[in-house]
Amino acid sequence: MISFSDNSNLMSKMNKLSKLNKIKEDLIKREKSVLSQYACLSCNAIRRRKDFTADSDHRLPFAIDTDRILYSRGYTRYIDKTQVFSLVPNDLITHRALHVQFLSKISRTIGTFLRLNLDLIEAIALGHDIGHPPFGHDGEKMLSKISKKMLNKPFLHNLQSIRIFEHLEKGGSGLNLTVQVLDGILLHNGEEDFIKTKPTYNFSFENLDKEIMKLEKTCITDTEPATLEGCLVKICDTISYVGRDLEDAITLKLFSRDMIPKEIKKVLGDTAGKIVYNLVVDVICESYDKDYIGFSQDTAEALYKLKNFNRKHIYNNKMIKTQHKKIEKMMELLFESCLEDLEKESRKSPIYRDFLNNMNEQYISSTLKPQIVLDYIAGMTDRYFREIFEEKFVAEKLPRYFNE
């Protein structure tokens, strides 16, 4: 028997849902009138699979993607993953979690001026580095050696990001993100040196899958993101790390601020704050009402010099790599041990306990064992990597007396 109260609650929920749907329709209409002609509209969002949850949600599609990323397991693991400096006990340096927040803020600030889709920008920015393994780009290179040997393909963090969102999250079901978000994540590489980047507007899962295959074969891609929002995140990736890495290195006393070349200081400044501000202003002025995102010639040249300065004094500095041979050996040993655990079906081992027990049967049965181990290690934080290595390879103390 249904009470009057039950009917009243049902009617209240239906009224709220109807009102929310009306608000959602208004937001979609407002996008068309407010956003730039070059922006990606939410009504053009495409998912690989039919998604009734997203279709019936009051949020716009890219906002749904942002929340799915934000509440994912992969996002949680940003908290203790290396940005540049591994094994450094200093709470003032940047970790991966802080970097993605910087990127999100900077790219949304510029996106506001350029009248782009801020939900799409935020989703790409928050998810762009989710595939980074422990120990940053050096850890990525170490895993890539193993991947090439075992699977005949490279390990790249942007490829792993797509793999996580499509095949690992939610126990192997994936998050069913839009192709526009996945495209921006896959093609976000801010390591390149360029003056401007222009979108292809070819967003489809067919094109995404082609780019994935190209990267697996060549390790490089000459394709730009499909949306202007993706192009913005790509260029802002550089803005978000180049000044901050400089500041972190000065904090760690790798060099002093007066070593920064004068030609860089003149155009960009000599602190992270000044560098970010000047780069942001330049991008806004150069890209406003344009179908591309770019820097002015003078700023691009100064940025190129700053990146080269950082490469020499930070990224290739031997002082921060003294433990890398040990880490590489640890990674090889851990990979071999975990692979052995899979082959022997050691159910009490960490790879079962902390990873496979949370994955569905389809993932377990359809994924090659070396790939499973790569997925497991790539998802580790720096701290968890060291903990599992210690659990597997460091001898524990035995009891003082055995018969008590």
Secondary structure, 3 states (H helix, E strand, C coil): CCCHHHHHHHHHHHHHHHHHHHHHHHHHHHHHHHCCCCCCCHHHCCECCCCHHHHCCCCCHHHHHHHHHHCCHHHHHHHHCECCCCCCCCCCCCEHHHHHHHHHHHHHHHHHHHCCCHHHHHHHHHHCCCCCCCCHHHHHHHHHHHHHHHHCCCCCHHHHHHHHHHHHCHHHCCCCCEHHHHHHHHCCCCCCCCCEECCCCCCCHHHHHHHHHHHHHHCCCCCCCCCHHHHHHHHHHHHHHHHHHHHHHHHCCCCCHHHCCHHHHHHHCCCHHHHHHHHHHHHHHHHCCCCCEECCHHHHHHHHHHHHHHHHHHHCCHHHCCCHHHHHHHHHHHHHHHHHHHHCCCCCCHHHHHCHHHCCHHHHHHCCHHHHHHHHHHCCCHHHHHHHHHHHHCCCCCCCCCCC
